[in-house]
Structure formats: C-alpha cells, structure tokens
Amino acid sequence: MQHSKLGISLLAAATALALTGCGKDKKPEPPKPAVQAPPPPPPSVEIKLGHVGPLTGGIAHLGKDNENGAQLAIDEANEAKIKIEGKDAKFVLLKEDDQADPKVGTTVAQKLVDAKVVGVVGHLNSGTSIPASEIYKNAGVPVISGSATNPKLTEQGFKTQFRVVGRDDQQGPAIASFLAGNAKPKLVALIDDATAYGEGLANEVEKTLKEAKIKVLPREKGTDKTTDWKAVLTKLKGKKPDAVFYGGMDATGGPLVKQAKELGIKAVFAFGDGACTEEMGKLGGEAAEGLLCSQAGIPAAAADKKFLDAYKAKFKVDPIIYAPFTYDAAKLLIEAIKKANSPDPAKYLPELAKIEYSGATGKIAFDDKGDRKDAEITIFTMKAGKIEPLAVVKGGKTIPFAEFAQAAAPAAPAAPAASAPAEAPKPAAEPAKDAPKADAAKK
C-alpha cells in the first residue's frame, strides 16, 4: 500500500515536471494588432436644385423633355466630382409637376422653397412661371426658364429671374414677318388659348401684321384644353382668311389644323413654339403638312453634338424642343455655384447675373433684365411629318438655315504641311457663269 502511494506521487511529480518544461519551451503569442476603423468619408455637401414642368396632361411630353435636359446636367456634374468649399458636392434634382396650371405652379414653387432648393430650372409655361417667380424672388432663389417666352416674366424686375430662350416680342414679329413675306396673306385670322403664353404671342403677331398693313380679323378664343374647334373654324370659314395663326400648344393646335382641313379651309396655318413640334404631325395628320412655326432658340437638332449624343444615350430618344435649353439652365446654376464656391444663393447670384458661358445652345450671357442676349428665333415648316428649319432670325436679320448652320459649324482642321517644296500656285479657275448659287431656304 505504501509502495502504491509512492508510485502515484512519483508519477504526479513527473507529469508536473513535464508540463513545466513544455511551458518554458512555448513562446508567447505576439499580441494581435488592434482592428482599425475605416477612414471617415470625405466631407460632402448636398446641393438641391429643382425642376418644374407639366409631367401630366396634354403637354407632358414637353415637360418630360425639359426635365430630361436638367437631369442630364445634374448627372454630369456629379460624375465630374465637383468640390464646393472644399467638400464633395452632390447635386440632387427635385422634380415637380405643375400640370401647366398656374395655381399648381405656385404650390409646387413653395414646396421647392420649403425643401431648401438653392436654384430652380423651369417652369415650362409662361402662365405658371410668372406667378411662381414672385415666390422664388421672396425666397431669394434664382430660377432660369428654358422655355417660358412671355416678356412679362423678366419685365417684373426680379433679380432672381432669368431665361435662356428668346421672348415673344422677338418670336411674334419673327413668325409674323416670315408669314407675311412668304405666304403674302391679305387677310389673317388669329386664335389663342387664353393663356399668358398663347394670348401674349398672338398679340405680338397681330401687332406686326397690322404694322405690315395686313388685315386681321377679330380675335377668336379657346382654352388650353380645347380640342373641338369646329364652331370657331366654321365661323372663320365664311370669312375666307388666307392664313390662320394660333397661339397655343401642340395638344390643342393639332386638332385645330386637322379639323380645319376637314371643313375645307385652305388657309396657311402658323404657330409659335408651343406647337412647333412633331407631335403636330401625329395629331394633325396630313393637315399639318406645310404649316409654319417658330421656336424661341436654335433647333434642338442644332445643339452641341456632345449634348445630343449624351441625351440619346441616356434617354434613348432625341430631344424634342427645349431640352438643350434646360440642360444649359442647370449647367449655368452649377457653374455660378462653382464660381462663387458656395451654394448660398446670396453668394452665387451675382456670379450668375454676370456669367458668360458656352453651352449646348451657344454662347449665353444675360442682360440687366435676366433675358438672354442675342437670342435666336428659328422658323420651321412641317414636311412629311417632320419639322424642318427654314431660317434663323437674329438681331432682326433673317438668315437661311443652311447658311446659319454653315457659319455655326466648327472649322475643318488645317491640312498638314507638305514635306516637298510647294509648287507655285496656279491661277484660280473662274467659276462657271451658269453655276447654280447656294439655295436659300424657302417655304
């Protein structure tokens, strides 16, 4: 029994010794490195801009076109990783639908002001832009329209209001003079949709026609919702006008021209920019062929190629009419913010007022009223369902579109110098006497 206890003691001692030896040979594990937190994100600033246009109703296609132009400018600004006050700027476009309704227009304008936007692109219509402009003025928020053309918009004296298209007192005389010079009417009927835009444009057309000693019938009226024009047209048919001008949008202008043909009215029809779209061909059918119309700017297809390619790639369609101008409007707001290095309207508004910018629609600068200097007006006709530019009116001068486009095209790169000695120049050949001259755009 005693031997047994001794054996157990010796075994326990040996085991303890072995464990102690193992402990001495084992090296302590190095301490694990502390888990480092990810670096904080760079400081950033969110800059909210607004866009307003009709996204529902008969001219929603035009509102969406305008919105697309502004959205493309915002996306490009974010891709450029602009820094403002040393922070990464993230531009956000808040989009509102004013339904082309003045009351809704003021409601959404206040909504954008409450959302702390620092600038607004829009509204599309003069009828919504004019009442909304006072809300933006009171809040000190700069707003640039890419399509509202009524002169009153910038005649109010609001330093926050700008536009990048021409005015109706430029557009009206341009389309009226072209109509008078080409169709040579002796009697003209005028119809408008009773909106600030439609009535205002028709007034300018009437004034120009009367100055040209052309007889004008008493004004006929509809609304911006009228699609049944038979009563008005039946009344006009008995008076046999040579031409009819309509101040309104394509959603109402298309049915007007279609019903006129159905009633056998032979007059030339002319329109302003609201109905100067290919939607007229869809709504008016064959009756739209040969119409005349104007746009308060260069044609969308004549905008900068880089813009046109980017628009088509993003939205899978071509711009309709004023998307290049709303694109430039958004770019101008962003450029002014960059120049001021601040999104504070009070700080960047002075930069916007004096800006000189080369955009998708050409060189842009504003006069003291906020209107675009040297704005162009383009005259179109409808041919095979497509609107085709005929002429550009700038500074009171009408230029055939082919001539205008040639002058606006970038110069061809110079040919590389020849390495061989140049031969003496030969005398230039005289042009053939019967060689045709360059065709001017005609009706």
C-alpha positions in Angstrom: 0.0 0.0 0.0 2.9 2.3 0.8 4.6 1.4 -2.4 1.4 2.2 -4.3 1.2 5.7 -2.8 4.9 6.3 -3.6 4.3 5.4 -7.2 1.4 7.7 -7.6 3.4 10.5 -6.1 6.4 9.9 -8.4 4.0 9.8 -11.5 2.4 13.1 -10.4 5.8 14.8 -10.0 7.0 13.6 -13.4 3.8 14.9 -15.0 4.2 18.3 -13.4 7.8 18.4 -14.4 6.9 17.6 -18.0 4.2 20.2 -18.1 6.6 22.8 -16.6 9.2 22.0 -19.2 6.7 22.4 -22.1 5.6 25.7 -20.7 9.1 27.0 -20.7 9.7 26.0 -24.3 6.5 27.6 -25.7 6.9 31.1 -26.9 4.2 33.6 -26.0 2.0 34.6 -29.0 2.5 38.2 -30.2 -0.4 40.5 -29.4 -2.9 40.8 -32.2 -3.0 44.2 -34.0 -5.9 46.4 -33.0 -8.7 46.5 -35.5 -8.6 49.8 -37.3 -11.8 51.7 -38.0 -12.4 52.6 -41.7 -11.3 56.1 -42.5 -14.1 58.6 -42.3 -15.7 59.6 -45.6 -14.6 62.9 -47.1 -16.8 65.8 -46.1 -19.6 66.3 -48.6 -22.4 68.8 -49.2 -25.8 68.1 -50.8 -26.9 70.8 -53.2 -30.6 70.7 -54.1 -31.8 72.1 -57.4 -35.4 72.0 -58.6 -37.1 71.4 -61.9 -40.8 72.2 -62.7 -42.8 71.4 -65.8 -46.0 69.7 -66.7 -45.5 65.9 -66.3 -49.2 65.0 -66.7 -51.7 66.3 -69.1 -51.7 67.1 -72.8 -48.1 68.5 -72.9 -46.5 66.1 -70.5 -44.1 65.1 -73.4 -42.7 68.6 -73.4 -42.4 68.7 -69.6 -40.5 65.4 -69.6 -38.2 66.6 -72.4 -37.4 69.7 -70.3 -36.8 67.6 -67.2 -34.5 65.2 -69.0 -32.3 68.1 -70.1 -31.9 69.3 -66.5 -31.3 65.8 -65.2 -28.5 65.2 -67.7 -26.7 68.3 -66.5 -27.1 67.1 -62.8 -25.7 63.7 -63.6 -22.7 65.1 -65.5 -22.0 67.4 -62.6 -21.9 64.5 -60.2 -19.7 62.5 -62.5 -17.3 65.4 -62.6 -16.8 65.2 -58.7 -17.0 68.9 -58.2 -15.8 70.4 -54.9 -17.5 73.3 -53.2 -16.0 74.9 -50.1 -13.5 72.0 -50.1 -16.3 69.4 -49.9 -17.5 66.8 -52.4 -20.6 68.3 -54.0 -23.6 66.0 -54.6 -26.2 67.7 -56.7 -29.8 66.4 -56.4 -32.7 67.4 -58.7 -36.1 67.7 -57.1 -38.8 67.2 -59.8 -42.2 68.7 -59.6 -45.3 68.6 -61.8 -47.2 71.9 -62.2 -49.7 70.4 -64.7 -49.4 73.6 -66.7 -51.7 75.1 -64.1 -50.9 78.5 -62.5 -52.3 77.5 -59.1 -50.4 74.2 -59.0 -47.4 76.1 -60.2 -47.3 78.4 -57.2 -48.0 75.4 -54.9 -45.0 73.4 -56.1 -42.8 76.5 -56.2 -43.5 77.0 -52.4 -42.8 73.3 -51.9 -39.4 73.6 -53.5 -38.6 76.7 -51.4 -39.6 74.8 -48.3 -37.3 71.9 -49.4 -34.4 74.3 -49.4 -33.5 74.2 -53.1 -30.8 76.7 -54.0 -31.9 77.2 -57.6 -34.7 76.1 -60.0 -34.9 75.2 -63.7 -38.4 76.0 -65.1 -41.2 76.4 -65.3 -42.0 75.4 -68.9 -45.1 77.6 -69.4 -45.2 81.4 -69.0 -48.6 81.0 -67.3 -47.0 79.1 -64.4 -43.6 80.8 -64.5 -45.0 84.3 -63.9 -46.9 83.7 -60.7 -44.3 81.3 -59.4 -41.5 83.9 -60.0 -42.6 86.0 -57.1 -42.4 83.1 -54.7 -38.8 82.4 -55.7 -38.0 86.2 -55.5 -39.3 86.4 -52.0 -37.2 83.4 -51.0 -34.1 84.7 -52.9 -33.9 81.6 -55.0 -32.5 82.0 -58.6 -34.7 80.5 -61.3 -33.9 80.0 -65.0 -36.5 79.1 -67.5 -35.6 77.2 -70.7 -38.9 77.7 -72.4 -41.1 80.5 -70.9 -41.3 83.3 -73.5 -43.8 85.9 -72.3 -42.0 89.2 -71.9 -43.7 89.9 -68.5 -41.6 87.2 -66.9 -38.5 89.3 -66.9 -40.2 92.7 -67.0 -41.2 92.4 -63.4 -37.7 93.5 -62.3 -37.0 90.4 -60.2 -33.2 89.9 -59.9 -33.7 86.2 -59.3 -35.4 85.5 -62.7 -33.6 84.5 -65.9 -34.3 82.7 -69.1 -32.1 81.2 -71.9 -34.6 81.5 -74.8 -36.0 84.4 -76.7 -39.1 86.4 -75.8 -42.5 86.6 -77.5 -41.8 90.1 -78.6 -39.0 88.6 -80.6 -40.7 85.4 -81.6 -44.1 87.0 -82.6 -42.6 89.5 -85.0 -40.3 86.8 -86.5 -43.0 84.3 -87.4 -45.4 87.1 -88.4 -42.9 88.7 -90.7 -42.0 85.3 -92.2 -45.7 84.5 -92.8 -46.2 87.9 -94.4 -43.2 87.7 -96.6 -43.7 84.2 -97.8 -47.4 83.4 -97.8 -48.3 87.1 -98.6 -51.8 86.9 -97.0 -54.2 89.8 -97.3 -56.5 88.6 -94.5 -55.3 86.7 -91.4 -57.4 85.1 -88.6 -55.9 84.9 -85.0 -56.9 82.3 -82.4 -55.4 81.9 -78.9 -55.8 79.5 -76.0 -56.4 82.3 -73.4 -53.1 81.6 -71.5 -50.4 84.1 -70.8 -48.3 82.4 -73.4 -50.9 81.9 -76.2 -52.6 85.3 -75.9 -49.3 87.2 -75.4 -47.8 85.6 -78.5 -50.9 86.2 -80.6 -50.8 89.9 -79.5 -47.3 90.2 -80.8 -48.2 88.6 -84.1 -51.2 90.8 -84.5 -49.2 93.9 -83.9 -46.6 93.0 -86.5 -49.2 92.1 -89.1 -51.0 95.3 -88.7 -47.8 97.3 -89.0 -47.3 95.5 -92.3 -50.8 96.7 -93.4 -52.3 93.2 -93.4 -55.9 93.0 -92.4 -56.6 91.0 -89.2 -60.0 89.5 -88.2 -61.3 89.9 -84.7 -59.7 87.5 -82.2 -61.1 84.0 -81.6 -60.6 82.3 -78.3 -60.3 78.7 -77.0 -58.6 77.3 -73.9 -55.5 75.2 -73.2 -57.9 72.2 -73.0 -59.9 72.9 -76.2 -59.9 70.0 -78.8 -63.2 70.7 -80.5 -62.6 73.8 -82.7 -65.5 73.2 -85.2 -67.6 76.2 -84.0 -64.7 78.6 -84.3 -63.5 77.2 -87.6 -67.0 77.2 -89.1 -67.2 80.9 -88.3 -63.8 81.6 -89.8 -64.5 79.6 -93.0 -67.2 82.0 -94.0 -64.7 84.9 -93.8 -62.1 83.1 -96.0 -58.8 84.1 -94.3 -55.6 83.5 -96.3 -53.7 82.5 -93.1 -54.5 81.5 -89.6 -52.2 82.0 -86.6 -52.8 80.0 -83.4 -51.2 80.9 -80.1 -51.2 77.7 -78.0 -49.6 74.3 -77.5 -49.5 71.3 -79.8 -52.1 69.3 -77.8 -54.7 71.8 -78.9 -53.1 73.0 -82.2 -53.0 69.5 -83.7 -56.8 69.1 -83.5 -57.3 72.7 -84.8 -55.4 72.1 -88.0 -56.9 68.7 -88.6 -60.5 70.0 -88.2 -59.7 72.9 -90.4 -58.8 70.6 -93.3 -61.9 68.5 -92.7 -64.0 71.7 -93.1 -62.2 72.6 -96.3 -60.4 75.6 -95.0 -57.5 76.4 -97.4 -55.6 78.9 -95.3 -51.9 78.6 -94.4 -51.6 77.8 -90.7 -48.9 79.2 -88.5 -47.9 78.6 -84.8 -45.5 79.6 -82.1 -43.0 77.3 -80.3 -45.7 75.6 -78.2 -47.0 73.9 -81.3 -43.7 73.7 -83.2 -43.2 70.0 -82.6 -43.5 66.8 -84.5 -46.5 65.9 -82.2 -48.4 68.3 -84.6 -47.8 65.8 -87.4 -49.2 63.0 -85.2 -52.3 65.0 -84.0 -52.9 66.9 -87.3 -52.0 64.2 -89.8 -51.8 65.3 -93.4 -53.4 68.6 -92.5 -50.2 69.6 -90.6 -48.1 69.4 -93.8 -46.7 72.8 -94.8 -47.5 74.6 -91.6 -45.2 77.4 -90.5 -44.0 77.7 -86.9 -41.3 79.3 -84.7 -39.1 78.3 -81.8 -37.5 80.7 -79.4 -34.0 79.5 -80.0 -32.0 77.3 -82.2 -33.4 73.9 -83.3 -32.8 71.0 -80.8 -31.0 69.2 -83.6 -28.6 72.1 -84.0 -27.5 71.9 -80.4 -23.9 70.8 -79.4 -23.2 67.2 -80.7 -21.8 66.2 -77.3 -25.1 67.1 -75.7 -27.2 65.3 -78.4 -25.1 62.1 -78.1 -25.3 62.1 -74.3 -29.1 62.8 -74.3 -29.7 60.0 -76.8 -27.5 57.5 -74.8 -29.2 58.3 -71.5 -32.9 58.6 -72.6 -33.0 56.5 -75.8 -34.8 59.3 -77.7 -33.8 62.6 -79.3 -34.7 65.9 -77.6 -38.0 67.4 -78.7 -37.5 71.1 -78.4 -36.2 72.8 -75.3 -34.2 70.1 -73.5 -30.9 71.7 -74.7 -32.0 74.9 -73.0 -33.0 73.4 -69.7 -29.7 71.5 -69.8 -27.9 74.8 -70.2 -30.1 76.4 -67.5 -29.0 73.7 -65.0 -25.4 74.0 -66.1 -25.5 77.7 -65.5 -26.7 77.3 -62.0 -23.9 74.8 -61.3 -21.3 77.0 -63.0 -22.3 80.0 -60.9 -22.1 77.9 -57.7 -18.6 76.8 -58.7 -17.5 80.4 -59.4 -18.8 81.6 -56.0 -17.5 78.4 -54.3 -20.8 78.4 -52.5 -24.3 77.1 -52.9 -25.7 80.1 -51.0 -27.9 81.9 -53.5 -27.0 85.3 -52.0 -23.3 84.5 -52.8 -23.7 82.9 -56.2 -26.5 85.1 -57.7 -24.0 87.9 -58.6 -21.9 85.4 -60.5 -25.0 84.1 -62.4 -26.0 87.6 -63.4 -22.6 88.4 -65.0 -21.8 84.9 -66.3 -20.5 84.3 -69.8 -20.9 80.6 -70.7 -20.6 78.4 -73.8 -23.4 75.9 -73.6 -25.2 73.3 -75.8 -27.2 76.1 -77.3 -24.3 78.5 -77.9 -22.8 81.4 -76.0 -25.0 82.6 -73.1 -24.9 85.9 -71.2 -27.8 87.8 -69.6 -28.9 91.4 -69.9 -30.0 93.5 -66.9 -33.5 92.0 -67.0 -32.3 88.4 -67.0 -33.0 87.8 -70.7 -30.5 86.1 -72.9 -28.5 88.4 -75.0 -28.7 88.0 -78.8 -31.3 85.2 -78.6 -32.2 83.5 -81.9 -35.6 82.6 -83.3 -35.9 79.7 -85.7 -38.7 79.4 -88.4 -39.8 75.9 -89.4 -42.1 74.1 -91.7 -43.7 70.7 -91.5 -42.6 68.2 -94.2 -43.6 64.6 -94.2 -44.4 64.7 -90.5 -41.1 66.3 -89.5 -40.4 69.9 -88.6 -37.6 71.2 -90.7 -35.8 74.6 -90.1 -36.1 77.2 -92.8 -34.4 80.2 -91.4 -32.9 81.8 -88.2 -33.8 85.3 -87.1 -31.1 87.0 -85.1 -30.8 90.7 -84.4 -33.7 91.4 -86.7 -31.9 89.7 -89.7 -33.4 86.6 -91.3 -30.7 84.1 -92.3 -31.4 80.9 -94.3 -30.9 78.0 -92.1 -28.3 76.3 -94.3 -26.3 79.5 -94.2 -26.7 79.8 -90.4 -25.7 76.1 -89.8 -22.6 76.5 -92.0 -21.5 79.6 -90.1 -22.0 77.8 -86.8 -20.1 74.6 -87.8 -16.6 74.2 -86.4 -13.8 75.0 -88.8 -12.2 72.0 -90.5 -8.7 71.2 -89.3 -5.9 72.6 -91.3 -4.2 70.2 -93.8 -0.7 69.1 -92.7 2.1 70.9 -94.4 3.6 69.0 -97.3 7.3 68.0 -96.9 8.1 68.5 -100.6 8.7 72.1 -101.8 5.4 73.7 -102.7 4.8 74.4 -106.4 4.0 77.9 -107.5 0.2 78.4 -107.1 -1.8 78.1 -110.2 -4.3 80.8 -111.1 -7.7 80.1 -109.6 -10.2 78.8 -112.1 -13.1 81.2 -112.7 -16.5 79.9 -111.7 -18.7 78.8 -114.5 -21.2 81.6 -115.4 -24.1 79.1 -115.2 -23.0 77.5 -111.9 -26.0 77.4 -109.5 -25.9 79.6 -106.4 -26.4 78.1 -103.0 -30.1 77.6 -102.4 -31.6 79.8 -99.7 -34.2 78.0 -97.6 -37.6 78.7 -99.0 -41.1 77.9 -98.0 
